[in-house]
């Protein structure tokens, strides 16, 4: 990938220099495939294929140009009239030259959906992070507000399940339950993510244990944003 781009870049530079032209580029270059008419490549800002391309580009840059850098996907700019900030894919590296990340394969930059074997990775990561910071027992699992989702679903299945929902037991109680319950509802009993409160005093990382009512969970407000 990089060799054709580099050779074409040198060719363009030579032609510009020969004509005494100076080329400037804004901070947001746009890449558009010529054979795709999907909205994300025309008038829509975001899209699943565009995100995959961005991840792959970041991976290539990190492996060739910014070795040892770590890639992070996070919120970017928010434009007027848009309910959520757009995503951005960034590469960070240390000024000291010390590698921040060595195994790009573990970032899953070329994959879309999360495989079943990878679903436990957030728990393992947050536990290891707390261990490195010497902050045991401070990470909390965060759960979807299943009751709110059931009420908003406005379906016969959801109406039947709502009175059977037990937050403290993380289960539907009472028998018999409807057959073939939608997996969407069952998945809400699994953590949607993990929360680790952090503060830094300039020398050391600190955290605090968030106390919750007995038999209660850390429940997220309903919405369409990532936990972070």
C-alpha positions as CSV (number, residue, x, y, z in Angstrom):
1,X,0.0,0.0,0.0
2,X,2.6,2.5,1.0
3,X,5.0,2.0,-1.9
4,X,2.6,3.1,-4.7
5,X,1.4,6.1,-2.6
6,X,5.0,7.2,-1.9
7,X,6.1,6.9,-5.5
8,X,3.1,8.8,-6.7
9,X,3.7,11.4,-4.1
10,X,7.3,11.9,-5.2
11,X,6.1,12.2,-8.8
12,X,3.6,14.9,-7.8
13,X,6.2,16.7,-5.8
14,X,8.6,16.8,-8.7
15,X,6.0,18.2,-11.1
16,X,5.0,20.8,-8.6
17,X,8.6,21.9,-8.0
18,X,9.3,22.1,-11.7
19,X,6.4,24.5,-12.1
20,X,7.3,26.4,-8.9
21,X,3.9,25.6,-7.3
22,X,3.4,25.1,-3.6
23,X,0.8,22.6,-2.5
24,X,-1.0,23.0,0.8
25,X,-3.4,20.6,2.5
26,X,-6.1,21.1,5.1
27,X,-6.3,19.1,8.2
28,X,-9.1,16.8,7.0
29,X,-8.2,15.1,3.7
30,X,-11.1,13.2,2.2
31,X,-10.8,9.8,0.6
32,X,-13.5,8.7,-1.8
33,X,-13.6,5.3,-3.6
34,X,-14.6,5.8,-7.2
35,X,-16.8,2.7,-7.5
36,X,-19.1,3.2,-4.5
37,X,-22.3,5.2,-4.6
38,X,-23.3,4.6,-0.9
39,X,-24.4,7.7,1.0
40,X,-21.3,7.6,3.2
41,X,-19.2,8.3,0.1
42,X,-21.3,11.1,-1.2
43,X,-23.3,13.3,1.2
44,X,-23.3,11.4,4.6
45,X,-20.5,12.1,7.0
46,X,-20.1,8.7,8.5
47,X,-20.6,5.1,7.6
48,X,-19.5,1.5,8.4
49,X,-17.2,1.1,5.4
50,X,-15.6,4.5,5.9
51,X,-14.8,3.6,9.5
52,X,-13.2,0.3,8.4
53,X,-11.1,2.2,5.9
54,X,-10.0,4.7,8.5
55,X,-9.0,1.9,10.9
56,X,-7.0,0.2,8.1
57,X,-5.3,3.5,7.1
58,X,-4.4,4.2,10.8
59,X,-2.9,0.7,11.1
60,X,-0.8,1.1,8.0
61,X,0.5,4.5,9.2
62,X,1.2,3.1,12.6
63,X,3.1,0.2,11.2
64,X,5.2,2.2,8.7
65,X,5.4,5.9,9.7
66,X,4.5,6.0,13.4
67,X,6.0,2.7,14.8
68,X,5.3,2.1,18.4
69,X,2.3,4.4,18.4
70,X,-1.1,3.5,19.8
71,X,-4.3,3.9,17.8
72,X,-7.5,5.1,19.5
73,X,-11.0,5.6,18.2
74,X,-12.9,8.3,20.1
75,X,-15.3,11.2,19.7
76,X,-14.2,13.9,17.3
77,X,-15.9,17.1,16.2
78,X,-19.6,17.8,16.7
79,X,-21.2,19.9,14.0
80,X,-24.4,22.1,14.3
81,X,-27.6,20.1,13.8
82,X,-25.9,16.7,14.5
83,X,-27.0,14.9,17.7
84,X,-23.6,13.2,18.3
85,X,-20.0,14.0,17.7
86,X,-18.4,12.2,14.8
87,X,-15.8,9.5,15.4
88,X,-12.1,10.0,14.9
89,X,-9.2,7.6,14.6
90,X,-6.0,9.0,16.1
91,X,-2.4,7.8,16.4
92,X,-0.5,8.7,19.5
93,X,3.2,8.2,20.1
94,X,5.7,9.2,22.8
95,X,8.1,12.1,22.1
96,X,10.8,10.0,23.9
97,X,10.5,7.4,21.2
98,X,9.5,4.7,23.6
99,X,6.9,2.4,22.1
100,X,3.4,2.8,23.5
101,X,2.0,-0.2,21.8
102,X,3.8,-3.1,20.1
103,X,1.1,-5.5,18.8
104,X,-1.3,-3.9,16.3
105,X,-3.1,-7.2,15.7
106,X,-4.6,-7.0,19.2
107,X,-6.3,-3.7,18.3
108,X,-8.6,-5.5,15.8
109,X,-8.4,-2.6,13.3
110,X,-9.4,-4.7,10.3
111,X,-12.5,-6.3,11.8
112,X,-16.1,-5.2,12.1
113,X,-18.2,-7.2,14.5
114,X,-16.8,-8.5,17.8
115,X,-16.4,-12.2,17.9
116,X,-17.7,-14.2,20.8
117,X,-14.2,-15.0,22.0
118,X,-13.4,-11.3,22.2
119,X,-16.4,-10.2,24.3
120,X,-14.5,-10.8,27.6
121,X,-11.6,-8.6,26.5
122,X,-13.0,-5.4,28.0
123,X,-13.2,-7.0,31.5
124,X,-9.7,-8.4,31.2
125,X,-8.3,-5.1,30.0
126,X,-9.9,-3.0,32.7
127,X,-8.8,-5.5,35.4
128,X,-5.2,-5.4,34.1
129,X,-5.3,-1.6,33.9
130,X,-6.4,-1.3,37.5
131,X,-3.7,-3.7,38.5
132,X,-1.0,-1.7,36.7
133,X,-2.2,1.4,38.5
134,X,-2.4,-0.5,41.8
135,X,-6.1,0.2,42.1
136,X,-7.7,-3.1,42.8
137,X,-11.5,-3.5,43.1
138,X,-12.3,-0.1,41.6
139,X,-13.7,-1.0,38.2
140,X,-17.5,-1.3,37.8
141,X,-19.5,-3.2,35.2
142,X,-22.1,-0.9,33.5
143,X,-25.4,-2.3,32.3
144,X,-28.0,-1.2,29.8
145,X,-31.3,0.1,31.3
146,X,-33.3,-2.9,30.3
147,X,-36.5,-1.7,31.8
148,X,-36.3,1.5,29.7
149,X,-35.6,-0.5,26.6
150,X,-38.5,-2.8,27.2
151,X,-40.8,0.1,27.7
152,X,-39.6,1.8,24.5
153,X,-39.8,-1.3,22.4
154,X,-43.6,-1.2,22.3
155,X,-43.9,-4.9,21.3
156,X,-46.0,-7.8,22.7
157,X,-42.8,-9.6,23.7
158,X,-41.5,-6.6,25.6
159,X,-44.8,-5.9,27.3
160,X,-44.8,-9.5,28.5
161,X,-41.2,-9.4,29.7
162,X,-41.3,-6.1,31.6
163,X,-43.1,-7.3,34.8
164,X,-40.8,-10.3,34.9
165,X,-37.6,-8.3,34.9
166,X,-35.5,-8.4,38.1
167,X,-32.6,-5.9,38.1
168,X,-31.2,-7.3,41.4
169,X,-31.1,-10.9,40.0
170,X,-30.1,-9.8,36.4
171,X,-32.7,-12.2,35.0
172,X,-36.3,-12.6,33.9
173,X,-38.1,-14.2,36.8
174,X,-41.4,-16.1,37.0
175,X,-42.4,-19.1,34.8
176,X,-43.2,-19.8,32.2
177,X,-41.2,-17.4,30.1
178,X,-42.1,-16.8,26.4
179,X,-40.3,-19.2,24.1
180,X,-37.5,-18.0,21.9
181,X,-36.9,-14.7,23.8
182,X,-35.1,-12.2,21.6
183,X,-31.3,-12.4,22.3
184,X,-31.3,-8.6,22.4
185,X,-33.0,-8.7,25.8
186,X,-30.8,-11.5,27.2
187,X,-27.7,-9.6,26.2
188,X,-28.7,-6.7,28.4
189,X,-27.8,-8.8,31.4
190,X,-24.2,-8.8,30.3
191,X,-22.1,-5.7,31.0
192,X,-22.3,-3.1,28.2
193,X,-18.9,-1.8,29.3
194,X,-16.7,-1.0,32.3
195,X,-16.1,2.1,34.3
196,X,-12.9,3.0,36.1
197,X,-12.9,6.4,37.9
198,X,-9.4,7.9,37.6
199,X,-7.6,11.0,38.8
200,X,-3.9,11.9,38.8
201,X,-2.2,14.2,41.2
202,X,0.9,14.7,39.1
203,X,2.6,11.6,40.6
204,X,0.2,8.8,41.2
205,X,-3.1,7.5,39.9
206,X,-6.0,7.5,42.3
207,X,-9.5,6.1,42.2
208,X,-12.5,5.7,44.5
209,X,-15.0,2.9,45.0
210,X,-18.4,4.0,43.9
211,X,-20.9,2.7,46.5
212,X,-24.2,1.4,45.1
213,X,-27.4,0.4,46.9
214,X,-27.4,-3.2,47.9
215,X,-28.1,-5.7,45.1
216,X,-28.1,-2.8,42.6
217,X,-26.1,-2.3,39.4
218,X,-24.4,0.6,37.7
219,X,-27.1,1.4,35.1
220,X,-26.5,3.6,32.0
221,X,-28.9,6.3,30.9
222,X,-30.6,5.2,27.6
223,X,-29.1,6.8,24.5
224,X,-27.1,6.1,21.3
225,X,-23.7,7.2,22.5
226,X,-20.8,5.0,23.6
227,X,-20.3,4.7,27.3
228,X,-17.2,6.9,27.3
